[in-house]
């Protein structure tokens, strides 16, 4: 029955699916695996690979401090939202990029390693050719829509194998459960992390043209599998599909009955144009931004309504019967301590604690609004301001702290009129950026 559950939806929507053994490259299942596809944010696996290879070869270190440029700051969400001139270490930029899928941090790394976006894209393409990714070309380091940014499920599996093989000491960047920036905690967009037993990689992606993509991996009883899902209908659907594929590969389905499919490197590329799923993903009924930070992921951050079920998954061990993939992905992630990220040079001990506290203090002003609730007259306007503030806070993990601080100061002088007006000030900026984003979404 598990085999049919994976196969039925394929007739309804374009998808590319692939499951391979990490150590041998043996293909366990392949459907449209060599169909060209728009990568979206799974591009960041290559950005991390090229960056970490440079670290491993001594060309820079995880402690190297990089500066946010105007180009980096201008990227569409999902992003951290740092102003030009802010500095961040390679280590922190990688964590923000891989967990929050921060497009600005991908550009920061690209400029730090390759000198420019174009220079780094050239390095990405050279690396792809060297690894045998014959269907892949890169134009930017974050996967935002661009002509010529193409890959395939086959090539993404080859890249995932390269990360495991070449960068074992840095693999932890591929499966960090969550990060904390000041007061804000962001769960990994890869819903298998902390939900699917043994999940240990890699990255999600979404733009309107590609649909919801995911490169995932998991290890069970010493065996590691890589699953690639391209073109799923939602963030939840791609996670469930990947879990189904992994279950089948581990023997939970009928995968062992399939004839040998060879190795991933030997899959024959299809000469075709990538399918454009824009109408399916972002039509009038399903308006979406060109960001991987979908509403389901936002809702999952901080949700613990099914925590007991999640504990059951992980305390039951890895022996069958396991919960259904759909149940696993609907549960809250396994409890874990978020990894702190921050701006500026590397900090440890009390300096790190102080830095995290300072970032949290910068993000405190929105909470001060509660003390002025009694003074608020225009309830409708205030409600509107607060409603607008929520998505901004979620989408920009640290949206310009100073810009948020001004309304609080103004509120102390004129509590009746300024809070709503001040709260509205950042909205034009926030609205201006998505406008640039609607253009690349297709």
N, C-alpha and C positions, 0 to 999 in steps of 0.2 A: 504493500500500500504506500510506503514511503516514496517509492520510485515514482508512482503516478502523481503524488502530491507535487513533486518537483516539475513534472513534465506538462501538466495540464495548462497552466497559465501562459505557456510559451506561444500558443496559437493566438492569444489575445493581444499580446504586446511584444514588440521587438526586444529581445534580450540576448546577451552573450554570456555563456556560463562555462566555467572551466574548473576542474579539480585535478591537482597534480601532487605527487609525493615530493616533499621538499628536498630530500637527499638524492634521489635518483632522477627526478624529473619525469617519472612515469606518469602518463596521462590516465586518469581514472574516468573522467567524463569530459566531453567537449561538445558544446553546442554553439555554433557561430563564433568559435574561439579565435578565428583569424579574420573575422570581419572587422574592418577599420572602424574605430570608435573615437568619439571625443572624450578625452580623459578627465576633464574637470580637475578637481583637487587631488585626485590620485597622482597627479603630476608631482606633488610634493614629496612622494617617495623618492623620486629621482633627485629632487632638490636636496633632500636629506642625505642621499647616498653620495652625491658629488661633494657636498660640504664635509661630510664625515670622512670621506677618502682624503680630502685635503688636510683634515685634522690628523688623521692617521699617518700621513706622509710628512707631517711637521710644517706644513705651509702656514698654518695658523693653529690656535688652540681653542678649547672650549671656553677658556677665560678671555679670549680676544674680545675687545670692546668694539662694537660697530655702531655707526650713527644712522639714525632714521633720516633719509633724504626726502625732499619734496615729492619725488616720484613714488617712494614707498608709502608716504603718508596719504597720497592721493588714490590708493587702490580701493576698489569696491569691497564691501563686507563679504564675508566675515573677516574682521580684523581687530587688532588691539586698539587702534585709534590714536597712537602716539603722535605728537606734534613733531615736525622736522627739528632736528637738533638733539632730540632725546637719544640717549645711548643705551645699548643693551648688549649683553654678552652673547656669543655664539650659542652657548648652552641654553640660555633662557629663550632666545629666538627660536631654537629648534623645538623646545617644549611647547611654546605658544603656537608654533606652526603645525605641529603634529597633533596636538590635542584640540585646540580651538580652530584649526584650519585657517590661521591668520594670514591673509593675503599680503598684508604689509610686511610681516616678518619674513615671508618668502623672498620678497624683493630686497629687504635688508641683507639677508644671507647671500643672495645673488650678487649684489653690488660689493659685498665684503669679500667674497671669494673670487668672483670673475671680473670685478671692476665696473661692470654695468650689466643691465638686463640682457643686452645682446651678447656681450662677452660670455656671460654665464650660460645663456641658451646654447651657445656654440659648444661649451664644455659638456652640457647635457647631451647634445646630439652626438658628440664624439664618443661619450661614454656608452650611449645606447648602441651605437654601431659596434663598439668593442665587445659588448655583452651579447651581441647577436639579435638585438631588438630591431629587426629589419622593417617593421611596419610603423615605427615610431618617429615622430619629429616634434621638436619643441620650439616654441616662439617666446614663451615666458615661463617663469619658475613657479607660478601658482595655479595655472590651469584656467584662469579667467578666459572667456571666449576670445579666440583669435584664429585667423585663417592660418592653416598649416599646423595647428596643434592637434596631433592625431596619435593614436596608439591602437592596441588590440588586447584582448584578454590574454592571448599567447605571450605577447611582449611583457605584459604586467607580471605574469607568473615568472618569466625569466628574470625580471628585475627583482622580484621578491626573493627568489632563490639566491641572487647575487648578494642581497643585503644579509641574508642568513649566513652565506658562505664567507663573505669578505669582511663583514663588520660585526662579528659576534660580540665584541666588547662594547659596542654602542647600540645594540639591538633594543635596549630598554626604552629608547626614544619612540619605538614603534608600538608600545603597549602601555603607556602611562594612563592609569584610570582617570585621573582628573588633576587640574591645576588650580591654584588659588592666587589671584592677583588682588592684594589688599583684602577687601571684604568679599570679593566675588569669586565663586567657585564654578568652574566649567567642567562638565563631564566630557570624556572622550566621545566624539561623534560616532565612533565605531561601537555600536551597541553590543557587540559580542564581548568586548572587554568587560570583565566583571559579571558577565551573565552566562556565557557559554563555557563550560568546563574546559580548561586548557587553552583558551584563546590567548594568542600572543602576537598579534599584528593585524593589520598594518595601517590602512588609511581609507577614508571615504572621499566621495566627490559628487558634486551636483552642479550642472548648469541646465538650462531648459533643453538645449539640443541633445544632451547626453542621457538625461534621466539620472536616476540615483545609482551611483557606482560604489563598489566596495572591493578592496583587496583584503582578504582576511586569512589568518592562519591559526592553527591550533595543534597542540601536541597531546597525544594520548598513548599511554603505555610505551613511551619511547618513539612513537611514530608521529612525524609532523606532516601535516597536509596544508596546502595552499588552495584557497578557493577564490575565484574571481567572478563577480557579478556586475554586469554592465547593463544599464537601461531599466532598472527596477522602477516601480511606480511610486515608491515613497521610501523614506529613511527606514521605516519599520519593515517594509517589504524586502529591501535589500538585505537586511540583517537576518530575517527569517529564511530567505532563500540561501544565504551563505551557510547558515546553521544546518539547513536541510542537506546541502551538498556535502558538508563536512561529516554529518552523521552517516550519510550514505557511503562516503569514502572510508570511514572507520569501520564499516561493516554493518551499520544499522539499517541499510537498505539492500537492494539487489545488485549493487555495483560490481560485485565480484563475478557476476554472471556475464558481464559485458566482455567482448573480445578485446585482445590487447590493442591499444591505440598508439603505441610507441611512446616517444618522449616529447616533451613540450617543444624542444628546439626543432623537431622534425615535422611539426604541424605545417601544412602547406598554406601559405598566405592567400587570401582572397583579394583579387584586384577589384575593388568596388569603392563607392563613395560612402563615407560614414552615414548611417541613418540619422536624420534630424528629427528628434522627438519633441520639438518645441510645441507643436500644436497639442500633443497629448499631455505634456507636462505643465505648460503655462498658457493655456487658452483662457477664454473669458471666465470660465467657471473655476479655474484653478490658477489664479494669479499668484505667481511666486517670484521672489527676487532671485538673482543669479548667484545665490550663496548656498553653501552646504549646511548652513545653520537653519535647518527646517524647523517648523513649529513643533513637531514631535520631539525633537532633540531638546528644544528649549523647555518643553513641558517636563521632560524627564529629569532635567537638572533640578535637584532638590526634592523630587517626588519620591516618597517612600511608602506609598500605599500598599505595595505588595512585597514589602521587605521580608516577611516570614516565608513567602514562597521562594524568594531568592536564596535564603539561608538553606532551605530544603535542598535546592539544587546542589549547593556546594558542600553540604555536610553529608550528603548521600554518597559521596565518592564518585568515581568514574565508571562504576559497574552498571550495566543496564538492569532494569529499565530506567532510562532518563526521561525527564519531562519533554514534552513536545517542543520543537524549536519555537513555535509561536508563543508558547507559554513562557519560555525562557526570555524571549525578547520583550515580552510585556511586563516582566518583573523589574523591580528596582535593581540596580547594580549592587554587587557585593560591597559591603562597607569597606572603605579605605581612606587613608589620610591624604588629602590633596597635597600635591607637591607645590611649594611656594615658588612663584616666579616674580621677578622684580626688574626695575631698570637700574642702570649704572653698572659699575664694576662688580666682579664676583665678591660675594659676602658670605661669611660663615659665622657660627656662634651667635654672640650677642648682637653683632653688626647685622646679621641676617634678620634676627628677630626685630631689631629696630627698624630696618628697611621695610619689612612687611607691615609693621605697625604704622609707619609713616604713610604708606600707600593706603592703608585702611582709613587713616584719619582724613586723607584727601577725599575719600569717597563717602565721608560721613554727612555732608550737607543735606542730601535728600532726606535723611532721617530727621533733621531739625525742623522740617516742614510740619511735622506732627505737632510741635509745640505752638504753631501758629494757626492750628485748625480753628480755634475759637474765633480768631480774628478774621478768618476768611469770610468775605461776603459773597462774591460771585461763585457759588458752589459749582455751577455747571462748568465755568471756565477752569476752575481749579481741578475738577475731576478730569476734564479734557487734558490738562497739562500733565497730570499724573499718569493718565492712560498712555499718553505719548511717551512718557519717560521710561516706562517699562521696557518696550522693545529696544530703545536706544541702549539701555543698561545691559540688556542681554546680548545685543548684537555687537556692541563695542565694549569689550571686557574692561576697558578703563577709559571710557570716552572723556577726553580732556578734563582732568580733575579741576584745573583752574577755572574753566568755563562753567563748571557746576558750582564752584564756590561763590561766584559773584551773586547769584540770586539769594544765597543765604545772607550775605552781607547786606544786600539791599533790603531783605526782609526785616532786618533788625531796625532799619531806619523807618520804613513805611510798611508795617505789617499788613495793612488792609489791601493795598493796591499792587505792591511790587511782586509778591511771590508768584502770582499767576503770570504777570508780564515777564518777569525774569525767567521763569521756567520755560516760557515759550521761546526765549532768545535762541537757545541752541537748535531749535527745531528747523530753521531754514538751512543750517549747515547739514543736519542729518538728512534733510529732504533732498539737498542738492546732490549728495553722493549717490543715493540710489538712482537718481536720474541718469547718471553716467553708467549706471549698472544695467538699466533697462536696455541700453543700446547693445552692450556685449552679450546680453543673455541669449541672444539668438545666434 
